[in-house]
Structures are given as C-alpha cells and as structure tokens.
Amino acid sequence: MKIVKIHPNITAFYFGADSPTPESQSKEIDWVNDACLNLGVASYAIHKDGECIVIDTLCSLEQAEKVKSILVEQFNVTRLAV
C-alpha cells in the first residue's frame, strides 16, 4: 500500500501493481488478485477534526481494515463514514 497526501485533509491509499509489498499472498485468480491488484486501485479519505469520509471501499476487507487502522492511528479519526 502507498499512502499519498493529496492535501492536508485528503489522503489516498493505493493498492496495486507497483505497491512496495504484495497485498495478497494468494495465487488464486479472482477479482482481487487478478484485476484489482494488477491494475491498481485507490481509496480516498477526507478527514478533519477526528471525522472522516472514505470514498470507495477497496477490493477486500483486509485492505479496508488497513486503511481504517491508519486513519485511526495516524490521523486520530474517531468518526468514520463510507
């Protein structure tokens, strides 16, 4: 996953082909391992004063949990909407 600060209150979370580490260890061909991660996808978070709106839920629960964890730990988000 790559984290890109677009603006002080807008952050992109990119998962895909040129991510530093593979996001899935599965060799199974499916939406997540074939199309989604080979192409690459991003989710955007608009955050301020502990509140956050996430645009797009990504390809897997694992990715969504990583994004939520980062928003809580690094951006002090306490209220989150998708």
Secondary structure by P-SEA (a helix, b strand, c coil): cccccccccbbbbbbcccccccccccccccccccccccbbbbbbbbccccbbbbccccccaaaaaaaaaaaaaccccccccc
